[in-house]
Each structure stands twice: as C-alpha cells, then as structure tokens.
Amino acid sequence: MSCWSPELTGSGFLDTLATSLPETMRDCNVCPLELDGDIRGAALVFQKNSRGRTVSISRRPSERARDESSIIVGQSEAIRAAVDIACRAAETDDVTSLLIEGETGVGKELFARLIHAGSGKQTDSPFIALNCGAVTKELFGSELFGHVPGAFTGASRDGKAGVFELASGGVLSLDEIGEMPLDIQPFLLRVLEERVVHRLGESRARPVSVRLVASTNRDLKEEVSAGRFRRDLFYRVSAVTIHVPPLRERGDDSLLLLEHFNRKLAERRDICPLEFTNEALDALQAYRWPGNVRELRNLVEHLHLLARDRVIGLGHLPAEIAEVPALIGSVAGEGSVLSFAEAERQAVLKALAAEQGNLSKVATRLGISRPTLYRKLEQFGIKRSYA
C-alpha cells in the first residue's frame, strides 16, 4: 500500500506517516518511494506477527453487520425493518440481551449471526449456539454452566466448560429458549444479572462477558401467562425484540428466495439453474409456506435432485402447492367462475384502466411489486403501450 501528499516530502513525511499510523499497523515497515532523488511517497510492508497472522485492518462493526445482512435475502418492508432493528441493536453495547421471535424456518439464527457481526467485538469473537429443545432436562445445567470432574454420573472426567464460558467475549445464541425447563430459568437469570457462572460442583465464580441472543417460535407472553416461563426472565431477555416475519407476509420475497436457492444449488452442482413456468411461479407465490424459508429451500433442493426436466411446471410441484383453487370473482360479472390466470388477467386490466396506466399505482392497487407486474404484463400479452 502506498500513500503520497504533495505537501509533505522528504524524511519529514516518513516521520509524520509513521507516527500517524493506527496501532494495528505500527509494526509495518515504512519504505520510502523516491522519484528523481526526492521522497514522494511510501510503501507500507505488512509483517507477520509471532503467531503467523498477517496484520489486517478491521472494519467497523456496523460495516460487518451490513455485509452480514446481505445473506438475508428479501426486499419486503417487513424483512428490511427486522434487519434494520438487528443492525442498530448490534451497534449498541448497552443492549446485552435480545429476543428474536418468529415461526419455525424463518431464519432466526441468521439474525443472531447478524447481531454477532455487528457487535463491538473483535472479528474473531466467539459465536456459540445452543438449541434448548435438543437438550435433556438433566443436562441443561451442565450445557449452560459447565461442570467439574465427577460432578454427576456420566460427567466428563476432565470437567467441561459451559456455553456461557465458551461464548465469553462474543455472542451466545439460545435457540428455542421457550423449551428451557422452568427450574433452570432462575439460574440463567442470575448469570445474566451477575455476569458470572459457577460450574456444577464448584463454588468458584467465573466472570463472563456475553451478549445473549435468545430466539423462540412460541409466544413468550402467553408462556408467561400460563406459568411456563418466568416473567422476570422474559423482561430480562427481551430488552430488544425482533420479529422475523413469516414468508407469507413478505410478498415477492418468496420469488427472490426461489431464485437465490436455485442459483446457489446450480453453482454447487455446476449445472444450469432450473426454469419455472409462469403458472408454477404463480402457484409458488400464492402458497402460504407453513415451513417458511426452510420449506422453500428444501423444495428447491428436491426439484434439483428429482426433476427430469430443467423446466418446472405445475406438474412438478407438490400437490398442496400446485392445487391453486379457481377464483370466484366479480371481475367479469357477478356469479362467473374464472380460471386463476383469467381472473388475474382481468384484474390487471381493470387496475390499469382505473389508474390510467400508472404502473406504480397499479402495482400498489394489486398488492404486488413492479417486477411482478411486469411479469404479468408479459405473461398475459398486455403491451406496455396499453399501460
């Protein structure tokens, strides 16, 4: 890397440059760059440190968070609002506990990793994830807080650190926290309040510095009312709450995700992406996706593995997706029964006439995005000039 200033030349320039370098670059060699006998710039040569790592300049946490947010595919207002809250919360060191709510399969762990990327920690700070629904009641305390040798039957001979110790200095993601046994919850609350852990069978207090990201597919307020979740713990973990919307509330994001997974799988297998007919795309967009993003990704994987043709039509889709009911509408007259495609076509024509061809207003009136409207115009052979 080189730098040059027309105001500073000669040895004074090198001295000024050396003293103005950030601390992470102080070990660099500053080599002068000469032109016609004068020092006109300098090259910074990065040395390897004693651990064999090259010196690097870390990006700010906010920049890392914005980069990480790119893996959350979607342009709907609902998903963008959730990403914005996650990024802003991650940049605030005062927020030590967050709660991510959302149905199964919406991508809650991606948001936990987004918060980790944006936290004011080192780039190599730990990210530890524990699924509370996959831990037996008997082992919960050991998994969370660790244990000393011989603390209980079956305990590790050498002892074991819990996830709080492993995540110290970084982020601990407790997935499905609503599954945590009620008798363990007071101990979790104590760790969050005192910021120390005691391994099972040990009186020694071990300080921990952890940002907790809890996630759940349950309504924790209802769990509190039912007595299955402690009220004080709920308020402790929900200092900031992020609601990740289900796929059915994200509009055209289902088609963006379809394209994303289709392209990624094609690249992985070094083949061409699948092509989808308009009828198949309509059915996929109309489906309510009870399994959310995970269900959509699994469908694309299934089609890549089992579809004989590279063009996917209604016949390639599962029955629950392909069976789009005929619409009974009043577009062409009261009591008339239209096919799904014809009802859509007439709805587009009616909206175009009502909005006098203004495509932005037409898309808003129909509740679709402009790209989807363009696809419908092409699908139904409606000329732009008509619009």
Sequence and secondary structure as in RCSB ss.txt:
>XXXX:A:sequence
MSCWSPELTGSGFLDTLATSLPETMRDCNVCPLELDGDIRGAALVFQKNSRGRTVSISRRPSERARDESSIIVGQ
SEAIRAAVDIACRAAETDDVTSLLIEGETGVGKELFARLIHAGSGKQTDSPFIALNCGAVTKELFGSELFGHVPG
AFTGASRDGKAGVFELASGGVLSLDEIGEMPLDIQPFLLRVLEERVVHRLGESRARPVSVRLVASTNRDLKEEVS
AGRFRRDLFYRVSAVTIHVPPLRERGDDSLLLLEHFNRKLAERRDICPLEFTNEALDALQAYRWPGNVRELRNLV
EHLHLLARDRVIGLGHLPAEIAEVPALIGSVAGEGSVLSFAEAERQAVLKALAAEQGNLSKVATRLGISRPTLYR
KLEQFGIKRSYA
>XXXX:A:secstr
 EE  SS  HHHHHHHHHHHS GGGTTSEEEEEEETTEEEEEEEE  B TTS B      HHHHHHHHGGGS   
SHHHHHHHHHHHHHHT TT  EEEEE  TTS HHHHHHHHHHHSSS TT  EEEEEGGGS GGGHHHHHHEE TT
SSTT  TT EE HHHHTTTSEEEEETGGGS TTTHHHHHHHHHH EE  BT    EE   EEEEEESS HHHHHH
TTSS HHHHHHHTSEEEE   GGGSTTHHHHHHHHHHHHHHHHHTS   EE HHHHHHHHHS  TTHHHHHHHHH
HHHHHH SSSEE GGGS HHHH    EE SSSSTT EE HHHHHHHHHHHHHHHTTT HHHHHHHHT  HHHHHH
HHHHTT  TTT 
